[in-house]
Amino acid sequence: MNRVTKLTLAALVSAGTLTLTAVGASAAIVCNNDGACWHTDKDYTFRPEFGLTIHPNDWKWKEGEKHMWREHKGRGYWQGDMWKEF
């Protein structure tokens, strides 16, 4: 490959990497007051009365804390054993 082709390829790879990084940055972990936690892939605005805590995507609960994973597709939140769509 010639130098121009290599530089073009490097620029495309860099741009693609930045795009993937930006998409992943909007993910979060949401937990309710009961300790149920799930991942979101969008930046939702949750109402304060939902009683939710938003954490960064790399958050982990500490040993001894009572949390559990309860994944669910769609837009909503866990309240007790029920998934509430909004």
C-alpha positions as CSV (number, residue, x, y, z in Angstrom):
1,M,0.0,0.0,0.0
2,N,1.2,3.5,-0.6
3,R,1.4,6.2,2.0
4,V,-1.9,8.0,1.1
5,T,-3.8,4.7,1.2
6,K,-2.4,3.9,4.6
7,L,-3.2,7.3,6.0
8,T,-6.8,7.1,4.6
9,L,-7.3,3.7,6.2
10,A,-5.9,4.9,9.5
11,A,-8.3,7.8,9.5
12,L,-11.3,5.6,8.8
13,V,-10.4,3.2,11.5
14,S,-9.9,6.1,14.0
15,A,-13.3,7.6,13.1
16,G,-15.0,4.3,13.4
17,T,-13.5,3.7,16.9
18,L,-14.6,7.2,18.0
19,T,-18.1,6.5,16.8
20,L,-18.3,3.2,18.7
21,T,-17.0,4.9,21.9
22,A,-19.5,7.7,21.7
23,V,-22.4,5.2,21.3
24,G,-21.3,3.2,24.4
25,A,-20.9,6.3,26.5
26,S,-24.7,6.8,26.8
27,A,-25.3,3.5,28.5
28,A,-26.0,3.4,32.2
29,I,-27.0,1.1,35.0
30,V,-30.2,2.0,36.8
31,C,-31.2,0.6,40.3
32,N,-34.4,0.9,42.2
33,N,-34.9,1.2,45.9
34,D,-35.4,-2.6,46.1
35,G,-31.9,-3.3,44.7
36,A,-33.0,-4.4,41.3
37,C,-30.6,-3.1,38.6
38,W,-30.6,-3.1,34.8
39,H,-28.8,-1.7,31.9
40,T,-30.1,1.1,29.7
41,D,-28.8,1.9,26.2
42,K,-30.2,5.3,26.0
43,D,-30.1,8.5,28.2
44,Y,-33.6,8.5,29.7
45,T,-34.9,11.1,32.1
46,F,-36.5,9.2,35.0
47,R,-38.9,11.0,37.3
48,P,-37.7,11.5,40.9
49,E,-40.9,9.7,42.2
50,F,-39.7,6.5,40.5
51,G,-37.0,6.2,43.3
52,L,-34.2,5.2,40.9
53,T,-30.5,5.7,41.1
54,I,-28.5,6.2,37.8
55,H,-24.9,4.8,37.8
56,P,-22.2,4.9,35.1
57,N,-22.0,1.8,32.9
58,D,-18.9,0.5,34.6
59,W,-20.5,0.8,38.1
60,K,-20.4,-2.3,40.4
61,W,-22.1,-2.7,43.7
62,K,-19.9,-3.4,46.8
63,E,-19.6,-6.7,48.5
64,G,-22.4,-7.1,51.0
65,E,-24.8,-4.7,49.2
66,K,-28.1,-6.2,48.3
67,H,-28.5,-5.8,44.5
68,M,-29.6,-8.1,41.7
69,W,-29.6,-7.9,37.9
70,R,-33.1,-7.7,36.3
71,E,-32.7,-7.0,32.7
72,H,-35.6,-6.0,30.5
73,K,-36.0,-4.6,27.0
74,G,-37.8,-1.4,26.3
75,R,-38.2,1.9,28.0
76,G,-39.3,1.7,31.6
77,Y,-38.3,0.7,35.1
78,W,-38.8,-2.1,37.7
79,Q,-41.2,-1.4,40.5
80,G,-41.3,-4.5,42.8
81,D,-41.8,-7.5,40.5
82,M,-43.5,-5.5,37.7
83,W,-41.8,-3.7,34.7
84,K,-43.5,-0.3,34.2
85,E,-43.3,1.0,30.7
86,F,-43.2,4.7,30.1
